Amino acid sequence: MQCPYCKSTDSRVVDSRLAAGGTVTWRRRECDACKRRFTTYERVEYSLPTVVKKNGQREAFARDKLLRSLRIACNKRPVTQDQLEETAEALERELAENSEKEVSSLLIGERVMERLKALDGVAYVRFASVYKSFRDIDEFMREMGDIVRSRPGA
């Protein structure tokens, strides 16, 4: 591992832990040359399908775009960064295990909404309101009614 300070390639691991629900390995390293410490993260790299957008354009799956959308939906909600990382990891794993070469952005959006619905109702509504492009308030209110009716004890 190359030291980010002196660029030496000789370093040693001084501490190692599982992070993000066990899907990431956190390592604290010390450079043998300059003795400075730095942190690295290891995660499994999945072979992910190409995303087919609504307009037919194709692009590589981008984890950072998924996480950005999740952060926006969960802004000022009681959802931790670890929960967002776990959600993204679970979706990536699902897409990789599906073994499809291409996947529709609509399918990804549906999967994100399923996970957000279980994670935080408000975040789900925020994401769904953008994703589903409600035509009017009545359509939005119908969706809200479905959420309320599907809650335990409702």
Steps between C-alpha positions, in 0.01 A plus 500: 500500500646836399539759775292811418768720660838381372387258226703212642349158431617348828240514776361268763153448645482607867124447550222338300122491560178426320289806419168581329324194635786266416514583130811720521838436661652806669878494531731739683843494338840645585752592234840337558680794337343813656324334799173687430171315536212483254173311463382278216169330433452174311173390345404229256486630145196357327464449128202729453269526200471797270212732589250572223350845558142603411621660177684181396846635581733252670752573773697316766337452840629776729495434874572867572181606314298248701647622830442864402130425433469313830665788691264754345195288582623442857613858567420599860349156568617256771690286249872442550770501235559132579134425420534681168819306420330171593204589277728575206702184564185284510376646171839449335511141622147437370586642157824299481329175604229553236764429230330729246727698268257795494246627749238770463534817708129451576576167671777662704262779604240244610759312705619823663140590591445155658807544716417859595144402592642253753769744618308827541151593377577869452813421298292262289241772426774749411663257258168382355377855442799565274529153351132453418455857372149537640280694260291663773433512873224235474747244367741589781224470761399156370858384547503644852174318576654172384796556732278576799281195434802270469643604841468245781204583724332721238 
